[in-house]
Amino acid sequence: MTNYGELLPLGGGDPIPLLKPSLVVGRRESTDIVLRFPNVSGQHCELTVVGGYWVVRDLGSSNGTKVNGSRVTEQRLEPGDTLSIAKHEFEIAYEPARLGATAAPPEESPKASLFSRSLLEAAGLEPRRPAERRAAAERPAAANRPPPTNRPPPGGDRPRR
């Protein structure tokens, strides 16, 4: 049987061999890789080899799928990346050349970077990352405000009915 790589549980446990080029991971016994944890969805995510690289696709799971700490809907996995299924973390180990990769992987699409931040962070309701905080602190605050006016607001001097 061909070995397409393995998932190495971070924090201990036996390696999980990747025995087919397409695998469904979940809590159900009918999935290819069964993770018997209550926070893992029945069919949580799918792992597929595309062009010699593993790609993970979340299957609408309740607790999400992350790659290197960022929640994803679909993402290419580089050897050594950390794959989180719910709260369970694995390192993916494989050799792209053995899986048919003949060149470096293509650059990520803008769609992948679109989901690299949470909606709260994108809306400015969650603390920004340190590099973004430094850049914001370097901008003068006055440059971001409109100039003051001495006029009353529209309708401000009219009597109310």
MODELLER restraints for C-alpha pairs under 7 A, 6 or more apart:
rsr = mdl.restraints
at = mdl.atoms
rsr.add(forms.Gaussian(group=physical.xy_distance, feature=features.Distance(at['CA:2:A'], at['CA:19:A']), mean=6.15, stdev=0.5))
rsr.add(forms.Gaussian(group=physical.xy_distance, feature=features.Distance(at['CA:3:A'], at['CA:17:A']), mean=6.80, stdev=0.5))
rsr.add(forms.Gaussian(group=physical.xy_distance, feature=features.Distance(at['CA:3:A'], at['CA:18:A']), mean=6.05, stdev=0.5))
rsr.add(forms.Gaussian(group=physical.xy_distance, feature=features.Distance(at['CA:3:A'], at['CA:19:A']), mean=5.06, stdev=0.5))
rsr.add(forms.Gaussian(group=physical.xy_distance, feature=features.Distance(at['CA:4:A'], at['CA:18:A']), mean=5.19, stdev=0.5))
rsr.add(forms.Gaussian(group=physical.xy_distance, feature=features.Distance(at['CA:4:A'], at['CA:19:A']), mean=5.77, stdev=0.5))
rsr.add(forms.Gaussian(group=physical.xy_distance, feature=features.Distance(at['CA:4:A'], at['CA:20:A']), mean=6.67, stdev=0.5))
rsr.add(forms.Gaussian(group=physical.xy_distance, feature=features.Distance(at['CA:4:A'], at['CA:21:A']), mean=6.89, stdev=0.5))
rsr.add(forms.Gaussian(group=physical.xy_distance, feature=features.Distance(at['CA:4:A'], at['CA:94:A']), mean=6.65, stdev=0.5))
rsr.add(forms.Gaussian(group=physical.xy_distance, feature=features.Distance(at['CA:4:A'], at['CA:99:A']), mean=6.85, stdev=0.5))
rsr.add(forms.Gaussian(group=physical.xy_distance, feature=features.Distance(at['CA:5:A'], at['CA:17:A']), mean=6.14, stdev=0.5))
rsr.add(forms.Gaussian(group=physical.xy_distance, feature=features.Distance(at['CA:5:A'], at['CA:18:A']), mean=5.22, stdev=0.5))
rsr.add(forms.Gaussian(group=physical.xy_distance, feature=features.Distance(at['CA:5:A'], at['CA:93:A']), mean=5.54, stdev=0.5))
rsr.add(forms.Gaussian(group=physical.xy_distance, feature=features.Distance(at['CA:5:A'], at['CA:94:A']), mean=4.29, stdev=0.5))
rsr.add(forms.Gaussian(group=physical.xy_distance, feature=features.Distance(at['CA:6:A'], at['CA:15:A']), mean=6.29, stdev=0.5))
rsr.add(forms.Gaussian(group=physical.xy_distance, feature=features.Distance(at['CA:6:A'], at['CA:16:A']), mean=5.34, stdev=0.5))
rsr.add(forms.Gaussian(group=physical.xy_distance, feature=features.Distance(at['CA:6:A'], at['CA:17:A']), mean=4.30, stdev=0.5))
rsr.add(forms.Gaussian(group=physical.xy_distance, feature=features.Distance(at['CA:6:A'], at['CA:18:A']), mean=5.04, stdev=0.5))
rsr.add(forms.Gaussian(group=physical.xy_distance, feature=features.Distance(at['CA:6:A'], at['CA:92:A']), mean=6.00, stdev=0.5))
rsr.add(forms.Gaussian(group=physical.xy_distance, feature=features.Distance(at['CA:6:A'], at['CA:93:A']), mean=5.34, stdev=0.5))
rsr.add(forms.Gaussian(group=physical.xy_distance, feature=features.Distance(at['CA:6:A'], at['CA:94:A']), mean=6.62, stdev=0.5))
rsr.add(forms.Gaussian(group=physical.xy_distance, feature=features.Distance(at['CA:7:A'], at['CA:15:A']), mean=5.68, stdev=0.5))
rsr.add(forms.Gaussian(group=physical.xy_distance, feature=features.Distance(at['CA:7:A'], at['CA:16:A']), mean=4.98, stdev=0.5))
rsr.add(forms.Gaussian(group=physical.xy_distance, feature=features.Distance(at['CA:7:A'], at['CA:17:A']), mean=6.47, stdev=0.5))
rsr.add(forms.Gaussian(group=physical.xy_distance, feature=features.Distance(at['CA:7:A'], at['CA:90:A']), mean=5.64, stdev=0.5))
rsr.add(forms.Gaussian(group=physical.xy_distance, feature=features.Distance(at['CA:7:A'], at['CA:91:A']), mean=5.64, stdev=0.5))
rsr.add(forms.Gaussian(group=physical.xy_distance, feature=features.Distance(at['CA:7:A'], at['CA:92:A']), mean=4.74, stdev=0.5))
rsr.add(forms.Gaussian(group=physical.xy_distance, feature=features.Distance(at['CA:7:A'], at['CA:93:A']), mean=6.29, stdev=0.5))
rsr.add(forms.Gaussian(group=physical.xy_distance, feature=features.Distance(at['CA:8:A'], at['CA:15:A']), mean=4.68, stdev=0.5))
rsr.add(forms.Gaussian(group=physical.xy_distance, feature=features.Distance(at['CA:8:A'], at['CA:16:A']), mean=6.48, stdev=0.5))
rsr.add(forms.Gaussian(group=physical.xy_distance, feature=features.Distance(at['CA:8:A'], at['CA:90:A']), mean=5.12, stdev=0.5))
rsr.add(forms.Gaussian(group=physical.xy_distance, feature=features.Distance(at['CA:8:A'], at['CA:91:A']), mean=4.97, stdev=0.5))
rsr.add(forms.Gaussian(group=physical.xy_distance, feature=features.Distance(at['CA:8:A'], at['CA:92:A']), mean=6.30, stdev=0.5))
rsr.add(forms.Gaussian(group=physical.xy_distance, feature=features.Distance(at['CA:9:A'], at['CA:15:A']), mean=6.39, stdev=0.5))
rsr.add(forms.Gaussian(group=physical.xy_distance, feature=features.Distance(at['CA:9:A'], at['CA:89:A']), mean=6.10, stdev=0.5))
rsr.add(forms.Gaussian(group=physical.xy_distance, feature=features.Distance(at['CA:9:A'], at['CA:90:A']), mean=4.36, stdev=0.5))
rsr.add(forms.Gaussian(group=physical.xy_distance, feature=features.Distance(at['CA:9:A'], at['CA:91:A']), mean=6.49, stdev=0.5))
rsr.add(forms.Gaussian(group=physical.xy_distance, feature=features.Distance(at['CA:10:A'], at['CA:89:A']), mean=5.57, stdev=0.5))
rsr.add(forms.Gaussian(group=physical.xy_distance, feature=features.Distance(at['CA:10:A'], at['CA:90:A']), mean=5.27, stdev=0.5))
rsr.add(forms.Gaussian(group=physical.xy_distance, feature=features.Distance(at['CA:10:A'], at['CA:91:A']), mean=6.72, stdev=0.5))
rsr.add(forms.Gaussian(group=physical.xy_distance, feature=features.Distance(at['CA:21:A'], at['CA:48:A']), mean=5.58, stdev=0.5))
rsr.add(forms.Gaussian(group=physical.xy_distance, feature=features.Distance(at['CA:21:A'], at['CA:49:A']), mean=5.22, stdev=0.5))
rsr.add(forms.Gaussian(group=physical.xy_distance, feature=features.Distance(at['CA:22:A'], at['CA:47:A']), mean=5.63, stdev=0.5))
rsr.add(forms.Gaussian(group=physical.xy_distance, feature=features.Distance(at['CA:22:A'], at['CA:48:A']), mean=4.30, stdev=0.5))
rsr.add(forms.Gaussian(group=physical.xy_distance, feature=features.Distance(at['CA:22:A'], at['CA:49:A']), mean=6.50, stdev=0.5))
rsr.add(forms.Gaussian(group=physical.xy_distance, feature=features.Distance(at['CA:23:A'], at['CA:32:A']), mean=5.55, stdev=0.5))
rsr.add(forms.Gaussian(group=physical.xy_distance, feature=features.Distance(at['CA:23:A'], at['CA:46:A']), mean=5.63, stdev=0.5))
rsr.add(forms.Gaussian(group=physical.xy_distance, feature=features.Distance(at['CA:23:A'], at['CA:47:A']), mean=5.11, stdev=0.5))
rsr.add(forms.Gaussian(group=physical.xy_distance, feature=features.Distance(at['CA:23:A'], at['CA:48:A']), mean=6.42, stdev=0.5))
rsr.add(forms.Gaussian(group=physical.xy_distance, feature=features.Distance(at['CA:24:A'], at['CA:31:A']), mean=5.39, stdev=0.5))
rsr.add(forms.Gaussian(group=physical.xy_distance, feature=features.Distance(at['CA:24:A'], at['CA:32:A']), mean=5.26, stdev=0.5))
rsr.add(forms.Gaussian(group=physical.xy_distance, feature=features.Distance(at['CA:24:A'], at['CA:33:A']), mean=6.39, stdev=0.5))
rsr.add(forms.Gaussian(group=physical.xy_distance, feature=features.Distance(at['CA:24:A'], at['CA:43:A']), mean=6.76, stdev=0.5))
rsr.add(forms.Gaussian(group=physical.xy_distance, feature=features.Distance(at['CA:24:A'], at['CA:45:A']), mean=5.96, stdev=0.5))
rsr.add(forms.Gaussian(group=physical.xy_distance, feature=features.Distance(at['CA:24:A'], at['CA:46:A']), mean=4.38, stdev=0.5))
rsr.add(forms.Gaussian(group=physical.xy_distance, feature=features.Distance(at['CA:24:A'], at['CA:47:A']), mean=6.32, stdev=0.5))
rsr.add(forms.Gaussian(group=physical.xy_distance, feature=features.Distance(at['CA:25:A'], at['CA:31:A']), mean=5.78, stdev=0.5))
rsr.add(forms.Gaussian(group=physical.xy_distance, feature=features.Distance(at['CA:25:A'], at['CA:32:A']), mean=6.05, stdev=0.5))
rsr.add(forms.Gaussian(group=physical.xy_distance, feature=features.Distance(at['CA:25:A'], at['CA:33:A']), mean=4.73, stdev=0.5))
rsr.add(forms.Gaussian(group=physical.xy_distance, feature=features.Distance(at['CA:25:A'], at['CA:34:A']), mean=6.10, stdev=0.5))
rsr.add(forms.Gaussian(group=physical.xy_distance, feature=features.Distance(at['CA:25:A'], at['CA:43:A']), mean=6.10, stdev=0.5))
rsr.add(forms.Gaussian(group=physical.xy_distance, feature=features.Distance(at['CA:25:A'], at['CA:44:A']), mean=5.71, stdev=0.5))
rsr.add(forms.Gaussian(group=physical.xy_distance, feature=features.Distance(at['CA:25:A'], at['CA:45:A']), mean=5.35, stdev=0.5))
rsr.add(forms.Gaussian(group=physical.xy_distance, feature=features.Distance(at['CA:25:A'], at['CA:46:A']), mean=5.96, stdev=0.5))
rsr.add(forms.Gaussian(group=physical.xy_distance, feature=features.Distance(at['CA:26:A'], at['CA:33:A']), mean=6.49, stdev=0.5))
rsr.add(forms.Gaussian(group=physical.xy_distance, feature=features.Distance(at['CA:26:A'], at['CA:34:A']), mean=5.35, stdev=0.5))
rsr.add(forms.Gaussian(group=physical.xy_distance, feature=features.Distance(at['CA:26:A'], at['CA:35:A']), mean=5.69, stdev=0.5))
rsr.add(forms.Gaussian(group=physical.xy_distance, feature=features.Distance(at['CA:26:A'], at['CA:40:A']), mean=6.16, stdev=0.5))
rsr.add(forms.Gaussian(group=physical.xy_distance, feature=features.Distance(at['CA:26:A'], at['CA:41:A']), mean=5.70, stdev=0.5))
rsr.add(forms.Gaussian(group=physical.xy_distance, feature=features.Distance(at['CA:26:A'], at['CA:42:A']), mean=4.91, stdev=0.5))
rsr.add(forms.Gaussian(group=physical.xy_distance, feature=features.Distance(at['CA:26:A'], at['CA:43:A']), mean=4.38, stdev=0.5))
rsr.add(forms.Gaussian(group=physical.xy_distance, feature=features.Distance(at['CA:26:A'], at['CA:44:A']), mean=4.70, stdev=0.5))
rsr.add(forms.Gaussian(group=physical.xy_distance, feature=features.Distance(at['CA:26:A'], at['CA:45:A']), mean=6.82, stdev=0.5))
rsr.add(forms.Gaussian(group=physical.xy_distance, feature=features.Distance(at['CA:27:A'], at['CA:34:A']), mean=5.31, stdev=0.5))
rsr.add(forms.Gaussian(group=physical.xy_distance, feature=features.Distance(at['CA:27:A'], at['CA:35:A']), mean=4.99, stdev=0.5))
rsr.add(forms.Gaussian(group=physical.xy_distance, feature=features.Distance(at['CA:27:A'], at['CA:36:A']), mean=5.21, stdev=0.5))
rsr.add(forms.Gaussian(group=physical.xy_distance, feature=features.Distance(at['CA:27:A'], at['CA:37:A']), mean=6.64, stdev=0.5))
rsr.add(forms.Gaussian(group=physical.xy_distance, feature=features.Distance(at['CA:27:A'], at['CA:40:A']), mean=5.80, stdev=0.5))
rsr.add(forms.Gaussian(group=physical.xy_distance, feature=features.Distance(at['CA:27:A'], at['CA:41:A']), mean=5.80, stdev=0.5))
rsr.add(forms.Gaussian(group=physical.xy_distance, feature=features.Distance(at['CA:27:A'], at['CA:42:A']), mean=4.47, stdev=0.5))
rsr.add(forms.Gaussian(group=physical.xy_distance, feature=features.Distance(at['CA:27:A'], at['CA:43:A']), mean=6.57, stdev=0.5))
rsr.add(forms.Gaussian(group=physical.xy_distance, feature=features.Distance(at['CA:28:A'], at['CA:34:A']), mean=6.39, stdev=0.5))
rsr.add(forms.Gaussian(group=physical.xy_distance, feature=features.Distance(at['CA:28:A'], at['CA:42:A']), mean=4.80, stdev=0.5))
rsr.add(forms.Gaussian(group=physical.xy_distance, feature=features.Distance(at['CA:28:A'], at['CA:43:A']), mean=6.70, stdev=0.5))
rsr.add(forms.Gaussian(group=physical.xy_distance, feature=features.Distance(at['CA:31:A'], at['CA:43:A']), mean=6.90, stdev=0.5))
rsr.add(forms.Gaussian(group=physical.xy_distance, feature=features.Distance(at['CA:39:A'], at['CA:63:A']), mean=6.62, stdev=0.5))
rsr.add(forms.Gaussian(group=physical.xy_distance, feature=features.Distance(at['CA:39:A'], at['CA:86:A']), mean=6.14, stdev=0.5))
rsr.add(forms.Gaussian(group=physical.xy_distance, feature=features.Distance(at['CA:40:A'], at['CA:85:A']), mean=6.91, stdev=0.5))
rsr.add(forms.Gaussian(group=physical.xy_distance, feature=features.Distance(at['CA:40:A'], at['CA:86:A']), mean=5.70, stdev=0.5))
rsr.add(forms.Gaussian(group=physical.xy_distance, feature=features.Distance(at['CA:41:A'], at['CA:61:A']), mean=5.50, stdev=0.5))
rsr.add(forms.Gaussian(group=physical.xy_distance, feature=features.Distance(at['CA:41:A'], at['CA:62:A']), mean=6.42, stdev=0.5))
rsr.add(forms.Gaussian(group=physical.xy_distance, feature=features.Distance(at['CA:43:A'], at['CA:59:A']), mean=6.57, stdev=0.5))
rsr.add(forms.Gaussian(group=physical.xy_distance, feature=features.Distance(at['CA:44:A'], at['CA:58:A']), mean=6.28, stdev=0.5))
rsr.add(forms.Gaussian(group=physical.xy_distance, feature=features.Distance(at['CA:44:A'], at['CA:59:A']), mean=5.43, stdev=0.5))
rsr.add(forms.Gaussian(group=physical.xy_distance, feature=features.Distance(at['CA:44:A'], at['CA:60:A']), mean=6.96, stdev=0.5))
rsr.add(forms.Gaussian(group=physical.xy_distance, feature=features.Distance(at['CA:44:A'], at['CA:61:A']), mean=5.01, stdev=0.5))
rsr.add(forms.Gaussian(group=physical.xy_distance, feature=features.Distance(at['CA:45:A'], at['CA:56:A']), mean=6.73, stdev=0.5))
rsr.add(forms.Gaussian(group=physical.xy_distance, feature=features.Distance(at['CA:45:A'], at['CA:57:A']), mean=5.49, stdev=0.5))
rsr.add(forms.Gaussian(group=physical.xy_distance, feature=features.Distance(at['CA:45:A'], at['CA:58:A']), mean=4.30, stdev=0.5))
rsr.add(forms.Gaussian(group=physical.xy_distance, feature=features.Distance(at['CA:45:A'], at['CA:59:A']), mean=4.88, stdev=0.5))
rsr.add(forms.Gaussian(group=physical.xy_distance, feature=features.Distance(at['CA:46:A'], at['CA:56:A']), mean=5.65, stdev=0.5))
rsr.add(forms.Gaussian(group=physical.xy_distance, feature=features.Distance(at['CA:46:A'], at['CA:57:A']), mean=5.20, stdev=0.5))
rsr.add(forms.Gaussian(group=physical.xy_distance, feature=features.Distance(at['CA:46:A'], at['CA:58:A']), mean=6.49, stdev=0.5))
rsr.add(forms.Gaussian(group=physical.xy_distance, feature=features.Distance(at['CA:46:A'], at['CA:59:A']), mean=6.93, stdev=0.5))
rsr.add(forms.Gaussian(group=physical.xy_distance, feature=features.Distance(at['CA:47:A'], at['CA:54:A']), mean=6.45, stdev=0.5))
rsr.add(forms.Gaussian(group=physical.xy_distance, feature=features.Distance(at['CA:47:A'], at['CA:55:A']), mean=5.63, stdev=0.5))
rsr.add(forms.Gaussian(group=physical.xy_distance, feature=features.Distance(at['CA:47:A'], at['CA:56:A']), mean=4.62, stdev=0.5))
rsr.add(forms.Gaussian(group=physical.xy_distance, feature=features.Distance(at['CA:47:A'], at['CA:57:A']), mean=6.58, stdev=0.5))
rsr.add(forms.Gaussian(group=physical.xy_distance, feature=features.Distance(at['CA:48:A'], at['CA:54:A']), mean=5.51, stdev=0.5))
rsr.add(forms.Gaussian(group=physical.xy_distance, feature=features.Distance(at['CA:48:A'], at['CA:55:A']), mean=5.26, stdev=0.5))
rsr.add(forms.Gaussian(group=physical.xy_distance, feature=features.Distance(at['CA:48:A'], at['CA:56:A']), mean=6.57, stdev=0.5))
rsr.add(forms.Gaussian(group=physical.xy_distance, feature=features.Distance(at['CA:49:A'], at['CA:55:A']), mean=6.12, stdev=0.5))
rsr.add(forms.Gaussian(group=physical.xy_distance, feature=features.Distance(at['CA:51:A'], at['CA:100:A']), mean=6.36, stdev=0.5))
rsr.add(forms.Gaussian(group=physical.xy_distance, feature=features.Distance(at['CA:51:A'], at['CA:101:A']), mean=5.55, stdev=0.5))
rsr.add(forms.Gaussian(group=physical.xy_distance, feature=features.Distance(at['CA:52:A'], at['CA:96:A']), mean=4.96, stdev=0.5))
rsr.add(forms.Gaussian(group=physical.xy_distance, feature=features.Distance(at['CA:52:A'], at['CA:97:A']), mean=6.63, stdev=0.5))
rsr.add(forms.Gaussian(group=physical.xy_distance, feature=features.Distance(at['CA:52:A'], at['CA:99:A']), mean=4.43, stdev=0.5))
rsr.add(forms.Gaussian(group=physical.xy_distance, feature=features.Distance(at['CA:52:A'], at['CA:100:A']), mean=4.48, stdev=0.5))
rsr.add(forms.Gaussian(group=physical.xy_distance, feature=features.Distance(at['CA:52:A'], at['CA:101:A']), mean=4.04, stdev=0.5))
rsr.add(forms.Gaussian(group=physical.xy_distance, feature=features.Distance(at['CA:53:A'], at['CA:76:A']), mean=6.78, stdev=0.5))
rsr.add(forms.Gaussian(group=physical.xy_distance, feature=features.Distance(at['CA:53:A'], at['CA:77:A']), mean=6.71, stdev=0.5))
rsr.add(forms.Gaussian(group=physical.xy_distance, feature=features.Distance(at['CA:53:A'], at['CA:96:A']), mean=5.62, stdev=0.5))
rsr.add(forms.Gaussian(group=physical.xy_distance, feature=features.Distance(at['CA:53:A'], at['CA:101:A']), mean=6.91, stdev=0.5))
rsr.add(forms.Gaussian(group=physical.xy_distance, feature=features.Distance(at['CA:54:A'], at['CA:76:A']), mean=5.94, stdev=0.5))
rsr.add(forms.Gaussian(group=physical.xy_distance, feature=features.Distance(at['CA:54:A'], at['CA:77:A']), mean=5.31, stdev=0.5))
rsr.add(forms.Gaussian(group=physical.xy_distance, feature=features.Distance(at['CA:55:A'], at['CA:75:A']), mean=5.56, stdev=0.5))
rsr.add(forms.Gaussian(group=physical.xy_distance, feature=features.Distance(at['CA:55:A'], at['CA:76:A']), mean=4.17, stdev=0.5))
rsr.add(forms.Gaussian(group=physical.xy_distance, feature=features.Distance(at['CA:55:A'], at['CA:77:A']), mean=5.52, stdev=0.5))
rsr.add(forms.Gaussian(group=physical.xy_distance, feature=features.Distance(at['CA:56:A'], at['CA:74:A']), mean=5.53, stdev=0.5))
rsr.add(forms.Gaussian(group=physical.xy_distance, feature=features.Distance(at['CA:56:A'], at['CA:75:A']), mean=5.46, stdev=0.5))
rsr.add(forms.Gaussian(group=physical.xy_distance, feature=features.Distance(at['CA:56:A'], at['CA:76:A']), mean=6.35, stdev=0.5))
rsr.add(forms.Gaussian(group=physical.xy_distance, feature=features.Distance(at['CA:56:A'], at['CA:77:A']), mean=6.98, stdev=0.5))
rsr.add(forms.Gaussian(group=physical.xy_distance, feature=features.Distance(at['CA:57:A'], at['CA:73:A']), mean=5.60, stdev=0.5))
rsr.add(forms.Gaussian(group=physical.xy_distance, feature=features.Distance(at['CA:57:A'], at['CA:74:A']), mean=4.22, stdev=0.5))
rsr.add(forms.Gaussian(group=physical.xy_distance, feature=features.Distance(at['CA:57:A'], at['CA:75:A']), mean=6.67, stdev=0.5))
rsr.add(forms.Gaussian(group=physical.xy_distance, feature=features.Distance(at['CA:58:A'], at['CA:65:A']), mean=6.00, stdev=0.5))
rsr.add(forms.Gaussian(group=physical.xy_distance, feature=features.Distance(at['CA:58:A'], at['CA:73:A']), mean=5.02, stdev=0.5))
rsr.add(forms.Gaussian(group=physical.xy_distance, feature=features.Distance(at['CA:58:A'], at['CA:74:A']), mean=6.30, stdev=0.5))
rsr.add(forms.Gaussian(group=physical.xy_distance, feature=features.Distance(at['CA:63:A'], at['CA:86:A']), mean=4.88, stdev=0.5))
rsr.add(forms.Gaussian(group=physical.xy_distance, feature=features.Distance(at['CA:64:A'], at['CA:71:A']), mean=6.61, stdev=0.5))
rsr.add(forms.Gaussian(group=physical.xy_distance, feature=features.Distance(at['CA:64:A'], at['CA:85:A']), mean=6.63, stdev=0.5))
rsr.add(forms.Gaussian(group=physical.xy_distance, feature=features.Distance(at['CA:64:A'], at['CA:86:A']), mean=5.44, stdev=0.5))
rsr.add(forms.Gaussian(group=physical.xy_distance, feature=features.Distance(at['CA:65:A'], at['CA:71:A']), mean=5.68, stdev=0.5))
rsr.add(forms.Gaussian(group=physical.xy_distance, feature=features.Distance(at['CA:65:A'], at['CA:72:A']), mean=5.97, stdev=0.5))
rsr.add(forms.Gaussian(group=physical.xy_distance, feature=features.Distance(at['CA:65:A'], at['CA:84:A']), mean=5.63, stdev=0.5))
rsr.add(forms.Gaussian(group=physical.xy_distance, feature=features.Distance(at['CA:65:A'], at['CA:85:A']), mean=4.96, stdev=0.5))
rsr.add(forms.Gaussian(group=physical.xy_distance, feature=features.Distance(at['CA:65:A'], at['CA:86:A']), mean=6.07, stdev=0.5))
rsr.add(forms.Gaussian(group=physical.xy_distance, feature=features.Distance(at['CA:66:A'], at['CA:72:A']), mean=5.50, stdev=0.5))
rsr.add(forms.Gaussian(group=physical.xy_distance, feature=features.Distance(at['CA:66:A'], at['CA:83:A']), mean=5.85, stdev=0.5))
rsr.add(forms.Gaussian(group=physical.xy_distance, feature=features.Distance(at['CA:66:A'], at['CA:84:A']), mean=4.88, stdev=0.5))
rsr.add(forms.Gaussian(group=physical.xy_distance, feature=features.Distance(at['CA:66:A'], at['CA:85:A']), mean=6.74, stdev=0.5))
rsr.add(forms.Gaussian(group=physical.xy_distance, feature=features.Distance(at['CA:67:A'], at['CA:81:A']), mean=6.80, stdev=0.5))
rsr.add(forms.Gaussian(group=physical.xy_distance, feature=features.Distance(at['CA:67:A'], at['CA:82:A']), mean=5.66, stdev=0.5))
rsr.add(forms.Gaussian(group=physical.xy_distance, feature=features.Distance(at['CA:67:A'], at['CA:83:A']), mean=4.82, stdev=0.5))
rsr.add(forms.Gaussian(group=physical.xy_distance, feature=features.Distance(at['CA:67:A'], at['CA:84:A']), mean=6.30, stdev=0.5))
rsr.add(forms.Gaussian(group=physical.xy_distance, feature=features.Distance(at['CA:68:A'], at['CA:81:A']), mean=6.14, stdev=0.5))
rsr.add(forms.Gaussian(group=physical.xy_distance, feature=features.Distance(at['CA:68:A'], at['CA:82:A']), mean=4.91, stdev=0.5))
rsr.add(forms.Gaussian(group=physical.xy_distance, feature=features.Distance(at['CA:68:A'], at['CA:83:A']), mean=6.49, stdev=0.5))
rsr.add(forms.Gaussian(group=physical.xy_distance, feature=features.Distance(at['CA:70:A'], at['CA:116:A']), mean=5.75, stdev=0.5))
rsr.add(forms.Gaussian(group=physical.xy_distance, feature=features.Distance(at['CA:71:A'], at['CA:116:A']), mean=6.83, stdev=0.5))
rsr.add(forms.Gaussian(group=physical.xy_distance, feature=features.Distance(at['CA:72:A'], at['CA:115:A']), mean=6.59, stdev=0.5))
rsr.add(forms.Gaussian(group=physical.xy_distance, feature=features.Distance(at['CA:79:A'], at['CA:92:A']), mean=5.76, stdev=0.5))
rsr.add(forms.Gaussian(group=physical.xy_distance, feature=features.Distance(at['CA:79:A'], at['CA:93:A']), mean=5.20, stdev=0.5))
rsr.add(forms.Gaussian(group=physical.xy_distance, feature=features.Distance(at['CA:79:A'], at['CA:94:A']), mean=5.69, stdev=0.5))
rsr.add(forms.Gaussian(group=physical.xy_distance, feature=features.Distance(at['CA:80:A'], at['CA:91:A']), mean=5.63, stdev=0.5))
rsr.add(forms.Gaussian(group=physical.xy_distance, feature=features.Distance(at['CA:80:A'], at['CA:92:A']), mean=5.41, stdev=0.5))
rsr.add(forms.Gaussian(group=physical.xy_distance, feature=features.Distance(at['CA:80:A'], at['CA:93:A']), mean=5.78, stdev=0.5))
rsr.add(forms.Gaussian(group=physical.xy_distance, feature=features.Distance(at['CA:81:A'], at['CA:91:A']), mean=5.66, stdev=0.5))
rsr.add(forms.Gaussian(group=physical.xy_distance, feature=features.Distance(at['CA:81:A'], at['CA:92:A']), mean=5.83, stdev=0.5))
rsr.add(forms.Gaussian(group=physical.xy_distance, feature=features.Distance(at['CA:82:A'], at['CA:89:A']), mean=6.49, stdev=0.5))
rsr.add(forms.Gaussian(group=physical.xy_distance, feature=features.Distance(at['CA:82:A'], at['CA:90:A']), mean=5.55, stdev=0.5))
rsr.add(forms.Gaussian(group=physical.xy_distance, feature=features.Distance(at['CA:82:A'], at['CA:91:A']), mean=4.58, stdev=0.5))
rsr.add(forms.Gaussian(group=physical.xy_distance, feature=features.Distance(at['CA:82:A'], at['CA:92:A']), mean=6.55, stdev=0.5))
rsr.add(forms.Gaussian(group=physical.xy_distance, feature=features.Distance(at['CA:83:A'], at['CA:89:A']), mean=5.66, stdev=0.5))
rsr.add(forms.Gaussian(group=physical.xy_distance, feature=features.Distance(at['CA:83:A'], at['CA:90:A']), mean=5.14, stdev=0.5))
rsr.add(forms.Gaussian(group=physical.xy_distance, feature=features.Distance(at['CA:83:A'], at['CA:91:A']), mean=6.10, stdev=0.5))
rsr.add(forms.Gaussian(group=physical.xy_distance, feature=features.Distance(at['CA:83:A'], at['CA:92:A']), mean=6.97, stdev=0.5))
rsr.add(forms.Gaussian(group=physical.xy_distance, feature=features.Distance(at['CA:84:A'], at['CA:90:A']), mean=6.27, stdev=0.5))
rsr.add(forms.Gaussian(group=physical.xy_distance, feature=features.Distance(at['CA:120:A'], at['CA:126:A']), mean=5.31, stdev=0.5))
rsr.add(forms.Gaussian(group=physical.xy_distance, feature=features.Distance(at['CA:121:A'], at['CA:127:A']), mean=6.53, stdev=0.5))
rsr.add(forms.Gaussian(group=physical.xy_distance, feature=features.Distance(at['CA:121:A'], at['CA:128:A']), mean=6.42, stdev=0.5))
